[in-house]
Amino acid sequence: MDRYKEIIPDFEKFKEVVKTHQPFDCRVNSLKTSVEEVKQHFKDEGITFEQRDWNKNFLKLDKRPGKTYAHWLGKVYVQESTSAVPPLAFDFSKKDVEKTKVLDMCAAPGSKTTQISGIMENKGEITANDVKSQRTRSLLANIYRLGCLNVKVTEQDARDIKENGGSKKYDKVLVDVPCTAEGNLREKDYLKKGVQVKDSKNMSELQRQILEKAFKLCKKGGEVVYSTCTFSPEENEMVVKDFLDKGMLENPGFSFPHSKGITEWNGQTFSEELRKTVRVYPHQIDSGGIFVAKFTKL
Ligand SMILES: C[S@@+](CC[C@H](N)C(=O)[O-])C[C@H]1O[C@@H](n2cnc3c(N)ncnc32)[C@H](O)[C@@H]1O
C-alpha cells in the first residue's frame, strides 16, 4: 500500500485501521420495514448494533446478521457501508421516478440494485445485468428476498448489451465494474500489500470497454455513475479521464468524510475536473474503500 502514501490522507491512521476487522454492516430495506423495526428485531435476538451516523439506513453489528429473522424476511441486506455510496450519486429528485429507466451493468449479487430499488420505492424500471450465471442466481435471490418489484434481470457480457437504435436508452446507468478490489483489504489479507500495477492495468481495459458501452446506452442528459472498490488510480481516475468528452463530471455533493479524486499520478497530470470524483478510504467512514465518478452524458 506504500505506493498510495502520497494520496491517502492521514496514511498512518489508514494503516492502523486496515489492520482491524471491518464492522459487519447491514442496510435496512425500506421496501419492507423501518430502521426502528429492525432495531427491535435485533434487540429481541440479542444482537448489538450501532446506527451509522453518515447513513441512518445502516446498522453496524457485532456479528453477521445472515441467520437472523430480519435477514430471512428480507428486512435487511448485508452490505458494507461504502458499497452504498455509488447509488447515492444518482439524482432521483428531479425526474419522474415512475418513468425512470435504470441500467445496472454489473449488478450481482445485487447490493446496489436492491438499494436503488428501495430509493425508487419500487417504481420505474431497473435492468440488472451480470455476466456470471452463478452470481446472477444470487442476484435473483436477493431481488426476491427484498421484494424488489421493479427489477428485471439479464445475463450477458455488459459490452454486448444491444443499443437497439436508441430505443432502449436509459436515464441512469450504474457501472460498478469488476476491479482489483483493494478496498476490501480489511477482510482479505492477500490485499493488504496492494495489487500489482500490471493487474490493475489489465483490469482497466475491461473497465474502459464497459464504461464506453454505458455512454452508448445512456440518454443525453442522463447520469452515468462509474465505481470501483479499489484505490488504484489506473482503474479510477486514469479510466475516467478518457471519457471527459462523453460526459461532464459532477461532484455528487456528499457530506460524509471523503477525499477528492487525484489529478497527478506517477508524473502524469490529469484534468482538474477529476477533483469532482470521490474517493472514500476505510478510515474515513470505518468501512472499506470505494471510488465514484458521476457523469452527466453529453
Ligand atoms: C464489483 S462486482 C458488482 C457488485 C454489484 N454491483 C453489487 O453491488 O452487488 C462486479 C461484477 O461484474 C461482473 N462482471 C465481470 N465482467 C463482466 C462483464 N463483462 N459484463 C457484465 N458483468 C461483468 C462480475 O460477475 C461481478 O458480479
The ligand as a Gaussian input file, in Angstrom:
#p B3LYP/6-31G(d) Opt

LIG

0 1
 C      -17.965000      -5.262000      -8.244000
 S      -18.917000      -6.612000      -8.721000
 C      -20.535000      -5.940000      -8.751000
 C      -21.167000      -5.780000      -7.407000
 C      -22.614000      -5.361000      -7.507000
 N      -22.748000      -4.150000      -8.296000
 C      -23.221000      -5.163000      -6.157000
 O      -23.237000      -4.023000      -5.683000
 O      -23.679000      -6.140000      -5.566000
 C      -18.561000      -6.753000     -10.415000
 C      -19.472000      -7.696000     -11.159000
 O      -19.138000      -7.583000     -12.534000
 C      -19.442000      -8.816000     -13.132000
 N      -18.773000      -8.816000     -14.445000
 C      -17.495000      -9.104000     -14.751000
 N      -17.270000      -8.946000     -16.068000
 C      -18.450000      -8.527000     -16.613000
 C      -18.868000      -8.206000     -17.925000
 N      -18.022000      -8.251000     -18.948000
 N      -20.157000      -7.858000     -18.108000
 C      -21.029000      -7.813000     -17.069000
 N      -20.679000      -8.102000     -15.796000
 C      -19.408000      -8.453000     -15.571000
 C      -18.965000      -9.828000     -12.129000
 O      -19.606000     -11.076000     -12.334000
 C      -19.341000      -9.165000     -10.806000
 O      -20.568000      -9.639000     -10.373000

